[in-house]
Structures are given as C-alpha cells and as structure tokens.
Amino acid sequence: MRIKNVVLFVSLSCVLVAQVAQAQALLAPVENLVINRAQAAIISRVAIARGFAANDPRIAATLTSMSQASTALSVVSTGAAVGLGFLGAPVWLTIAAGVGILAAGSAIYAGNVTLSRSFDGKTVTAQQPVPQGVGSGYVNVPAADPGGGYMVDPWSWAASVGIPVYHTVSCMPSDSQCVAFPAAPAVGQKNFDFVAGSLELIPNTISQVQQYEQYYETFVANSGLSNSPGADQIQSVSVYWVPNADGTSQTLTKTVSRLRFTCDATSCTWQPKTTVTPLTNYAIGPGVLPISGTDLATIYQSLSPSSLSQPLTTGTLAQLVNQTWQQAAAQPGYQGLPYSVTQPVTATDVAPWAQENPSAMPNVSDLFRPASDPGVSTVTISPTVQPGGAGSTDPSGNPSPGSNVNVINTPNVNVVNKVSVDLGPDPGVQSPMLESPPTISMILSPVLNLLPDVKTWAVPSHSSVCPQPSFTVLGHSYTMTAQCDLAESNRSAIYTVFAAMFTLAAMFIVLRA
C-alpha cells in the first residue's frame, strides 16, 4: 500500500511539473516597450527634419493620437481573427496586423526571418533561415558526356552544378554510377534528403531542390534525349511550401507548367498543362519547415534565439510608424502634425535613426511582447516610456505613474501633474518700437530728384546774322541771299533739330564726367 502511494505521488508530481513547465514555456515575453519608444523617436525625428520645432506641441499631440489608435487596434484585432494574439492577449504583432502590415497575404521582414499571414487570416507562418547543411562545402563532380544524343542523367547533372549527390551503403563497387560520388555523411544536418537506392541527394536550400526538379522534369519529358521532337516543353517548375487544411503544418510541393503537343481530328496544337505534386520523396530536416499556427504562442516557442534577435528592417518599422500615424490623423479632433499621403514615413527616414541607435532597434522578439504594462489597456507611444510605469512617463526619463509629458496641450487628456517651466524673474523688457513705414513719395523721391541740375538746364540764347556774300562782275554788283531766305523759311525746324542735338551732347558730357 505504501509503495502504491509513493508511485501515485511520483506520478502526480511528474504531471504537475510537466504542466507547470508547459505553462511557463507558453508565457508571453514580458513587456519592454521598445517599439513604443522607437515609434515616438522616429516621429519626433521626422517632424524636426520637416521643419517643425522640437518643442512643437503638435508632436506631443501626434504621439497621443498614435497611442489612442494603437490602443484601439490592440483590442479590436485580437478578437477579430484567429492567430493575432499570444494566448488570447494582444501584443505588438496584433497591432501590426491591425494597421495592415500583417494583413491577409502580407508579410513582415526582419533580417532573414519572415512573418506572414494566410489569405484567410487564420494562420501565421514564420520562415527562419535554413540551417547550414552537411553539403554546404560540396565539391562539384564533373559529369561525363553521355554521347549519342542523350542528356546527362539528373544525378550526374546535379553533382556537376554543385547540388550535393552521394552514394549510400547500398552502392556496390561494381556500380560505376554511384561510385563516382562521395559517400553520404552519416551525421549532420540534412535539410532536404532524397534517397533512391544507392544514390542520395541532399540539397541545402529549397532553391537547389527547385533547380534539380526543373532539370528532372525536362529530362523525363524528353525521355533523356537531347533532341526529342513532339516532347512536352517544360515552361517552369516551382517548389514551395503549402499549408495543410488547418494551417498548422507545411508540405513541400512542386508545380510544373508545360506545353503538350495535342492532336484532334482536324489539327495538332500545343496546349498548356499544369500539374501540382507533393514532393513526399524528400525528408525535411529540423528547422527547415516553416512554422505555422493559429496562435502566436506556437510560433514564438518554435523560433530559434537567433531568429528572435533579428532586428526589424527599416522598411518594416517605417510601415508601422507611417500606418499608425495615418490612422491617428484620421481620428476626430486630431490636432497633431499634418499627415500627407504623398510624403509618408519611409525607410530613408528611419535609417539614420537606426544607425545612431542600434540598441534601440526593435527585433522579432519585441513583436511578441505586450504593447502596455500588465493590467493596462492603454498603449503609450512616448520616447521615455518604460515598463512598470502604468502607461505613463516622467520627463526626466524615470517612470512616474499618472503623468505623461507627451500629452500636454492635447484635447481630452487627463493630466495629473502638469509640467511647468521656470524662466526666472521678468526682466521688464518693453515691446520694441517699430519705425513708421516709408511713404510712396519718400520711396520715389531719390529717383525723381536725380541730377536736379539737368532738370533746370537750358540751351544758352544765341543770336546771329545770315551771311550774304556779294561780288562784282562786269561792272555789276551781285549779293547772294537765297540761302538766307531758305534758312529763314525753315527756322523752326532747324532750331528744334540743333537744340536737341546740343542737349544730348551736353548730357553725355555731364554724365561722363
């Protein structure tokens, strides 16, 4: 009886320990509010770069409106669809889905890690960097020319282009095909493993799988001949992951598009044909399959530490800031910075801040963290917000419950400890005296009164007598007066012309001096 009790006690203890361990493993990461601070810092930097003062109250109003928009999105998005909460609780990935960055059919990028959401919105998938495979240092094995109009067999072709091909323990020394390849490694990471008798294909990446399947389909379509009229023409081969019905696992799948020569009673034509086939002949190594699930806890627990530490791209962070700002500006009564759809926040705006603050750059792990403190629904966007501050900050950088310097002078905000600035005693400086503006007369007078002597100058008076020469011929005296009569009859015209000429000449002389 005593032994039974001991066995029962041990069994119950194991169950309890397993349950506690499982519960601890599924706990969401604690909040660090890194993304909250990053968004606020980027908005402030963008505002200053666009000509706003650093203390412009519209910056604080923008952050307040972004906080309100993020708060609403964290609540609405969690209940709107499956896969957007961590054990049902909102996190930053929830808000990212709400602003459209992780919308159905879209993805978030962080280094070599990709987080995507299915088109039906029910599944989230994470693709990590593929581990380094045993064939990463594979040395190409040249393929012999088969001659006779034949193509190189797929195994020899793959080895010749660097796709790892080995022989297995089933390879006999007399088999010239398999002995040409090195022995298959007994241990190590095999990302994609395809064994066919005495031969083993171990591609390192999915692109190498696709490369091999492309050649294999061409080889089969042509029956191994280099020239086979009427054979199917392979247009394309795609190898990719396809989620199962509930989106919790992935299957390696191949799609082949080809043209097939088809004849009927009247004519023969090339008809397109597409086939989709699961590549079940490949064994998938650990860490290669994309991670899929209907709850973010499943995704988080399966991500490697190196994947969780991958920083978000500047483009992804810019999208998050821009979309949140846009939704904030659309709220009634918005009094923040003007948002322009023609001048959104881009990766170019975020890059300088990311270079200057590498330790403040959010990573994949931060997306799975809560956007606010426990028990607090408000998401605070502030450059100084810290965990444990109940969603508020102190201007000195130290958390202080109930005060938020980033919401001063904004509507509908309850601020308990308002911030005031002591500028010292009033120096009693009087308002500056402004001079009277000049009149039109004062402005034009220097121009109109330029060279006053010229305005009063006139041609001096002059009198003369027209010469009348005379001469004597053959005892007769003659006097020439015709020229005087002509000049006298045109006195006014001659006077005017010469007065003008002398006036101009005098002006040029004076001005030249």
Number of C-alpha atoms within 10 A of each C-alpha: 6 7 8 9 10 11 12 12 12 12 12 12 12 12 12 12 12 12 12 12 11 11 10 10 13 16 12 18 17 15 19 18 26 22 24 24 20 24 25 26 20 23 25 23 18 17 18 15 12 9 8 16 13 14 10 14 18 23 25 27 23 27 28 28 30 28 22 19 24 28 20 16 22 29 19 15 21 22 15 11 14 18 28 32 25 26 14 14 16 26 25 27 27 29 29 26 23 24 23 15 21 23 18 17 13 15 19 24 20 22 16 14 22 18 21 22 25 19 12 11 20 17 23 27 25 22 19 23 16 18 15 14 17 19 22 14 10 15 15 17 19 14 16 11 11 10 9 8 12 16 18 20 17 19 22 20 21 26 22 18 16 18 25 26 30 24 23 21 11 11 17 13 9 8 10 10 15 23 17 16 20 15 16 19 14 8 7 11 20 22 24 21 17 19 16 11 12 17 21 20 24 26 27 24 19 18 13 19 25 20 18 21 21 20 19 17 19 23 19 14 18 19 14 17 17 15 12 13 10 12 16 22 18 21 14 14 21 17 22 16 16 15 19 11 8 11 17 17 16 17 16 20 17 20 16 18 17 20 16 17 15 13 11 7 5 5 7 10 11 14 12 15 13 13 10 13 11 15 17 11 12 17 15 17 16 12 17 19 18 23 23 27 22 22 19 27 21 19 20 24 14 15 20 12 12 11 22 18 17 18 22 23 21 22 19 19 30 23 21 22 24 22 20 25 27 21 17 24 21 12 13 8 11 17 20 21 19 13 17 10 8 6 8 16 24 17 16 11 18 24 17 13 18 19 11 10 11 10 11 16 21 25 21 25 18 24 21 24 23 26 32 30 21 13 7 11 17 20 26 30 31 29 23 23 28 25 18 16 19 22 26 28 25 20 16 9 11 13 20 19 15 15 22 28 18 27 24 19 15 20 13 8 12 13 16 10 14 12 12 6 5 5 6 6 6 6 6 6 6 6 6 6 6 6 6 6 7 8 9 8 9 10 10 10 11 10 9 10 10 10 11 9 9 12 9 7 11 10 10 6 5 5 4 5 6 11 10 11 9 10 10 9 7 5 7 7 9 11 10 12 13 10 12 14 12 10 13 12 11 11 11 10 11 12 10 10 10 11 15 12 10 12 14 12 11 15 13 11 10 10 9 7 6
